Amino acid sequence: MLKHGLSRTKIYGVWKSMRVKCYSSNKDNHHKKGQIWICDEWKDDPVAFDKWAKENGYHEGLQLVRKDKEDGYHPGNCAFLKIEEASKTHGMRRTRLYNTWTQIKQRCTNKNNDRYEEYGGRGIKVCKEWMESFEVFKEWALKNGYRNDLSIDRIDVNGDYEPINCKWSTEIEQQRNKRNNHYKTINGETKTVAEWAEISGLPYKTLQRRVYTGCKEEDLLAPVGKIYEHKYLIEINGVKKTMNAWAKEAELPFSTVKRRYQRGVRGENLLKKEG
């Protein structure tokens, strides 16, 4: 028996509908096949949802909408609108900064996110002020050097997303700060791939790709164009070809062959058709 006294109210119907969309056993009812979530505050507590709704202008005839359709149900992403207004809502998701805000929340709170284990799974959180308000996050970003060519970076990689622990960094600066930095020794000197990129002036992604495809150490810092980007020869049944050549011959995407190789797959298994 329900004890919250809301079971016959309209707002309880809204809360129940929200739960069905996210957690129904009928997968056809799911938002994004179960990838849209409900915050812990609301998930199992209709009273908390009812309180928030009343504080945020709910009355019959309004519809609960998510400002960002890729984000979940939580106070910072929800609002009540008239039905005709709700049908026109596009939110702010088209801006890069808004997408950054959404991504850091997803990493830290959505267990279905493919990077959750690296963030929320390790206890990394988003501070309350940012979690609840894009406008607060935006104000901080613009006052602290945000540009479209920079990404948000945590100073302490084990710390939370909060003003005191975040800055805007280039890709090389971000890679240098990663917990799982990849080190390479060249001519007796050991540095991260990001540091070698900075020293050589080569794009970080170029060096990263060379490392992943097994490029020899003496070729890692070769100027772009001096070696083939997929030069490393892979031997299958006594025949040596580049990874790219094998992928084309097997009519497989290069990314598929590369991913298999990185996982340790070798020989004919590298070129097997999926399924």
C-alpha positions in Angstrom: 0.0 0.0 0.0 1.4 3.4 -1.0 1.8 5.7 2.0 2.8 9.0 0.3 -0.8 10.0 -0.5 0.0 10.9 -4.1 -1.4 7.9 -6.0 -4.5 9.7 -7.2 -2.8 13.0 -8.2 -1.8 14.2 -11.6 1.7 14.8 -10.5 2.0 11.1 -9.4 0.9 10.2 -12.9 3.7 12.4 -14.4 6.3 10.7 -12.1 5.0 7.2 -12.9 5.1 8.0 -16.6 8.7 9.2 -16.3 9.7 5.9 -14.6 7.9 3.8 -17.2 9.8 5.6 -20.0 13.2 4.9 -18.3 12.7 1.6 -16.5 9.8 -0.3 -18.0 10.3 -4.0 -18.7 8.9 -3.3 -22.1 12.0 -2.1 -24.0 9.8 -0.5 -26.7 8.8 2.1 -24.0 12.4 3.1 -23.3 13.9 6.4 -24.1 17.0 5.7 -26.2 16.7 2.0 -25.3 17.3 2.6 -21.7 20.0 5.2 -21.9 18.0 8.1 -20.5 18.0 8.1 -16.7 16.3 9.6 -13.6 18.3 11.2 -10.9 18.6 9.4 -7.6 16.6 12.1 -5.9 13.5 11.4 -8.0 13.9 7.8 -9.1 12.2 6.1 -6.1 10.7 9.1 -4.3 7.5 10.6 -5.8 7.4 13.0 -2.8 10.7 14.6 -3.7 9.5 14.9 -7.3 6.2 16.4 -6.1 8.0 19.0 -4.0 10.3 20.0 -6.8 7.3 20.2 -9.2 5.4 22.6 -6.9 8.5 24.8 -6.4 8.9 25.0 -10.2 5.5 26.1 -11.3 3.7 22.8 -11.9 -0.1 22.9 -12.5 -2.5 20.7 -14.5 -2.1 21.3 -18.2 1.7 21.6 -18.2 4.0 18.9 -19.6 7.3 17.8 -18.1 10.1 18.2 -20.7 13.9 17.7 -20.8 15.7 20.8 -22.1 18.4 18.6 -23.5 16.8 15.5 -25.1 20.1 13.5 -24.8 20.3 14.1 -21.0 18.3 12.5 -18.2 15.5 13.6 -15.8 17.0 15.8 -13.1 16.3 19.3 -11.7 18.8 21.0 -13.9 17.4 19.5 -17.1 13.7 19.6 -16.6 10.9 22.2 -16.8 7.2 22.3 -17.1 5.8 23.9 -20.3 2.4 24.2 -22.0 1.9 21.3 -24.4 2.2 23.5 -27.5 5.4 25.0 -26.2 6.8 21.6 -25.3 6.4 20.4 -28.8 8.7 23.2 -30.0 11.4 22.8 -27.4 14.9 22.2 -28.7 16.8 23.3 -25.6 20.4 24.5 -25.9 22.0 21.3 -27.0 23.3 22.7 -30.3 26.1 24.6 -28.6 29.5 23.0 -28.0 29.6 24.4 -24.4 26.2 22.9 -23.6 27.3 19.6 -25.0 30.4 19.7 -22.7 28.1 20.3 -19.7 25.9 17.4 -20.6 28.8 15.1 -21.2 30.5 15.6 -17.8 27.2 15.0 -16.1 26.6 11.8 -18.1 30.1 10.5 -17.3 29.5 11.0 -13.6 25.9 10.0 -13.1 24.6 7.7 -16.0 25.7 4.1 -15.5 24.7 3.4 -19.1 27.3 5.9 -20.3 30.3 4.1 -21.9 32.7 6.2 -19.8 30.9 6.0 -16.5 33.4 3.5 -15.0 36.2 6.0 -15.6 34.3 8.8 -13.8 31.2 8.1 -11.7 32.4 4.6 -11.2 35.5 6.0 -9.5 33.5 8.4 -7.3 34.0 11.5 -9.5 31.1 13.9 -9.2 29.9 17.2 -10.7 29.5 19.9 -8.1 25.9 20.8 -7.2 26.0 24.3 -8.7 27.0 22.9 -12.1 24.8 19.9 -11.9 21.7 22.0 -11.4 22.4 24.9 -13.7 23.9 25.2 -17.2 23.9 29.0 -16.7 26.2 28.8 -13.7 28.6 26.5 -15.6 28.5 28.7 -18.7 29.3 31.8 -16.6 32.3 30.1 -15.0 33.5 28.8 -18.5 33.4 32.2 -20.2 35.2 33.8 -17.3 37.9 31.2 -17.3 39.2 31.1 -20.8 36.7 28.9 -22.7 37.4 28.6 -26.4 36.0 26.1 -29.0 39.4 24.6 -29.4 39.8 23.8 -25.7 38.3 21.0 -23.6 37.5 20.9 -19.9 40.2 19.3 -17.8 40.4 18.4 -14.1 43.6 19.6 -12.4 43.5 16.7 -10.0 42.4 13.6 -12.1 41.0 12.0 -9.0 39.0 15.1 -8.1 35.5 16.3 -9.0 34.2 18.6 -11.7 34.1 21.9 -9.8 35.4 25.4 -10.4 38.5 25.0 -8.1 39.6 21.8 -9.9 38.8 22.6 -13.5 40.5 24.5 -16.4 40.3 24.6 -20.2 43.2 22.8 -21.9 44.5 21.9 -25.3 44.5 18.2 -26.3 48.2 17.8 -25.5 47.8 19.3 -22.0 44.9 17.0 -21.4 46.8 13.9 -22.4 49.7 14.8 -20.2 47.3 14.9 -17.3 45.7 11.5 -17.9 46.0 8.7 -15.2 46.8 6.1 -17.9 49.4 8.1 -19.8 51.2 6.1 -22.5 55.0 6.3 -22.2 57.5 5.6 -25.1 61.3 5.4 -25.0 63.0 7.0 -28.0 66.8 7.2 -28.1 67.0 6.3 -24.4 64.6 9.0 -23.3 61.2 8.1 -21.8 58.3 10.5 -22.2 54.6 10.4 -22.6 53.2 10.4 -26.1 51.8 13.9 -25.4 55.2 15.2 -24.5 56.8 13.6 -27.6 54.1 15.4 -29.7 54.9 18.7 -28.1 58.7 18.3 -28.6 58.4 17.1 -32.2 55.6 19.5 -33.2 53.6 16.5 -34.6 49.9 16.2 -33.9 49.2 14.1 -30.8 46.7 12.0 -32.8 49.3 11.2 -35.4 51.7 9.8 -32.8 48.9 8.0 -31.0 47.9 6.3 -34.3 51.5 5.3 -34.9 51.8 3.8 -31.5 48.6 1.8 -31.9 49.6 0.4 -35.3 52.9 -0.8 -34.0 55.2 1.8 -35.6 58.9 1.2 -34.7 60.4 3.6 -32.2 62.8 5.1 -34.8 59.9 6.0 -37.0 57.6 7.5 -34.3 58.8 11.0 -34.7 59.3 11.0 -38.5 57.7 14.0 -40.2 54.2 13.4 -41.6 54.5 12.2 -45.2 58.0 10.7 -44.7 56.4 7.4 -43.6 53.1 5.9 -44.4 50.7 6.5 -41.5 49.8 2.8 -41.6 53.3 1.7 -42.5 53.6 -1.1 -40.0 53.5 -4.5 -41.9 51.4 -7.3 -40.5 52.2 -10.8 -41.5 49.3 -13.3 -42.2 50.1 -16.7 -43.7 53.6 -15.6 -44.6 52.4 -12.5 -46.5 53.2 -9.0 -45.2 50.9 -6.0 -45.8 50.0 -2.8 -44.1 47.0 -2.9 -41.8 45.1 -0.6 -44.3 45.9 -3.0 -47.2 44.6 -6.0 -45.3 41.5 -4.2 -44.3 40.7 -3.3 -47.9 41.4 -6.8 -49.1 39.1 -8.3 -46.5 36.5 -5.6 -47.2 36.5 -4.6 -43.6 36.6 -1.1 -42.1 40.2 -0.1 -41.1 38.9 0.8 -37.6 37.7 -2.8 -37.1 41.0 -4.3 -38.0 42.9 -1.8 -35.9 40.6 -2.5 -32.9 41.1 -6.2 -33.2 44.9 -5.8 -33.4 44.9 -3.6 -30.3 43.0 -6.4 -28.5 45.7 -8.9 -29.5 44.0 -10.6 -32.3 46.5 -12.0 -34.9 46.6 -14.0 -38.1 43.5 -14.9 -40.1 41.3 -14.1 -37.1 42.2 -10.4 -37.7 40.3 -10.5 -41.0 37.2 -12.6 -40.1 33.9 -11.3 -41.1 31.7 -10.4 -38.1 28.7 -12.5 -37.5 
